Structure formats: structure tokens, C-alpha cells
Amino acid sequence: MSEIKVLSGAAASEADRRQQLVDQLKHTPLPDGELLHNLGLYLSRQTLSRILFLDELYRQIVPVHGVVMEFGVRWGQNLALLHALRGMYEPYNYNRRIIGFDTFGGFPDVDPKDGSRVKAGDYGVTSGYQQQLEQLLALHEAESPIPHKRKFELVAGDAIQTVPRYLRDHPETVIAFAYFDFDIYAPTKACLEAIRPHLTKGAVLAFDELNCPEFPGETLAFQEVFGIANYALRRSPLNPLISYVVL
Ligand SMILES: C[S@@+](CC[C@H](N)C(=O)[O-])C[C@H]1O[C@@H](n2cnc3c(N)ncnc32)[C@H](O)[C@@H]1O
């Protein structure tokens, strides 16, 4: 397997402790029948806080009509969590479809506005991962309310093309929650422009990397399409990076 490149801000000692947690998980003595009920054993504070933050955001869209879209899926943890949150907060809302866009091959390209720390191909996944994620999400769906209705979709390819195409093919789309996590300039700008007419008032527009020096492109895209000065960017004490706007 070729190396998968991602940026990490962890100090060596932190990285070492995280590796120890990974080793503990890989060599868990827990029997299979108990492992999924005990995953909290291996959750770091950072992971737990991201989960709690997603919960905070999801609760804000419960009274808002429309779909959830994630721009930048990668391994798909957010999609799986969103799926679980729908099952908990609105089990009968089969209209709340969850759609994820990704190349499933990392950044197709980077712009000079993204700075010098990232390059094409970063943030990839393993070969065939999209199919594995489809199977995983289908398993979660089978365990959820109204399982016979498919409520998630993965759209593979460069989002600069796939998102406008998706919206042309589904002109009825109303968006209640858009989560931006491409990290980079060009697809963030193109997708913000494409989805803007589909965002209803009260929709939540969230970003993983605004005001982030490692990924300046995401902020520049938001600035150029929406304008930082025009919106109140909210945050939560749960996470230093994620921010959002309630439109
Ligand atoms: C930081 S990762 C997303 C992480 C994910 N949201 C999570 O919480 O685990 C960024 C993702 O954006 C995707 N991406 C970047 N540019 C893209 C583009 N133009 N079209 C589709 N996907 C893109 C990459 O393939 C990568 O999987």
C-alpha cells in the first residue's frame, strides 16, 4: 500500500501515546460480542469532543427541512455518526438523506491559495475503500429505523464537477446541513457557489478548517463566496477548529 499523507500537529510524545492506544485496540482482549459496546475505552478526548460537537450541530437542524451533505468524506466517520444521530433524534424522518462527496483518492489538485504544505494525492484512502464504506453504512442502515429506504449516498469524483451535476439531477434538493471538510480552496469555492441557492434559512453551514493557517484555502473560499464580515461564525468549547454559521 502506498503511503497515505496527512498533516499532523501532534508532538512526538502525543503521537507515541496514540500509537499505544492503537496497539491496545488492535490487540484487545475483549470478546467480539462485547467490543462494539466498549469502544469508548479507546476513544481519545479529541475524538469524543468531535462526536459531541457533531451532536450539537445535528440538534440544531432537527427543525430544519432538508438533506445533510458532507463535502470531504474520507474514511466516513462523520457520515456514520450523522446516520446514528438521525436514528436517535428523528427516526421517522426518512426524508433526511445524508449525501457524501469525495474523490476517494485524496486531493485531486491543489491551488497556490492552499499554501505549500499540501499537495495533490494527500488525504487518500486505501484502494476500494468507497465500496467498503458503502457496505459499512448499509449495515448501519439495516440496524436503523425504516431500513428498507436507502437514506445515504456516496458520490465519487471531483466535487467541482459532481456537486453541480448532483444538483442538476436533483433540482428538488433543499439543504439543511452542509459540512465542509475538503480542506482546500477550489472545491470549497465551487461547492459553496453550487449549494448556495439550495440552503434554506436556518440551515447550518459548518467548516472544519476556517481560520486555519495550515489550510488557508478553505477560509479564502468562504470569504470570496459568502464574506466573513457578513456572517456570525459560531464555535463550541468542544473543538478549536470547527466553526459554523446558522443561515
Ligand atoms: C480532511 S478529509 C475529510 C475528513 C472527513 N470529513 C472526516 O471527518 O473524517 C478531506 C477529504 O476531501 C476530499 N477532497 C478534497 N478535494 C476534493 C475534491 N475536489 N473533490 C472531492 N473530494 C475532495 C479528499 O479526498 C479527502 O478525503
The ligand as a MOL file (V3000), in Angstrom:
LIG
                    3D

  0  0  0     0  0            999 V3000
M  V30 BEGIN CTAB
M  V30 COUNTS 27 29 0 0 0
M  V30 BEGIN ATOM
M  V30 1 C -9.8330 16.0110 5.7500 0
M  V30 2 S -10.5020 14.8440 4.6680 0 CHG=1
M  V30 3 C -12.1830 14.6830 5.1820 0
M  V30 4 C -12.3410 14.0450 6.5570 0
M  V30 5 C -13.7370 13.6370 6.9450 0
M  V30 6 N -14.7070 14.7030 6.8070 0
M  V30 7 C -13.7370 13.1390 8.3870 0
M  V30 8 O -14.3110 13.8110 9.2570 0
M  V30 9 O -13.1760 12.0990 8.6490 0 CHG=-1
M  V30 10 C -10.5920 15.7510 3.1690 0
M  V30 11 C -11.2520 14.9820 2.0500 0
M  V30 12 O -11.6190 15.8750 0.9980 0
M  V30 13 C -11.5150 15.1740 -0.2190 0
M  V30 14 N -11.3960 16.1320 -1.3290 0
M  V30 15 C -10.5460 17.1830 -1.4390 0
M  V30 16 N -10.7350 17.8030 -2.6220 0
M  V30 17 C -11.7590 17.1540 -3.2470 0
M  V30 18 C -12.4340 17.3510 -4.4870 0
M  V30 19 N -12.0860 18.3120 -5.3590 0
M  V30 20 N -13.4570 16.5190 -4.7930 0
M  V30 21 C -13.8230 15.5230 -3.9490 0
M  V30 22 N -13.2010 15.2840 -2.7650 0
M  V30 23 C -12.1850 16.0890 -2.4220 0
M  V30 24 C -10.2680 14.3080 -0.0420 0
M  V30 25 O -10.2860 13.2100 -0.9180 0
M  V30 26 C -10.3600 13.9020 1.4350 0
M  V30 27 O -10.9590 12.6460 1.5980 0
M  V30 END ATOM
M  V30 BEGIN BOND
M  V30 1 1 1 2
M  V30 2 1 2 3
M  V30 3 1 2 10
M  V30 4 1 3 4
M  V30 5 1 4 5
M  V30 6 1 5 6
M  V30 7 1 5 7
M  V30 8 2 7 8
M  V30 9 1 7 9
M  V30 10 1 10 11
M  V30 11 1 11 12
M  V30 12 1 11 26
M  V30 13 1 12 13
M  V30 14 1 13 14
M  V30 15 1 13 24
M  V30 16 1 14 15
M  V30 17 1 14 23
M  V30 18 2 15 16
M  V30 19 1 16 17
M  V30 20 1 17 18
M  V30 21 2 17 23
M  V30 22 1 18 19
M  V30 23 2 18 20
M  V30 24 1 20 21
M  V30 25 2 21 22
M  V30 26 1 22 23
M  V30 27 1 24 25
M  V30 28 1 24 26
M  V30 29 1 26 27
M  V30 END BOND
M  V30 END CTAB
M  END
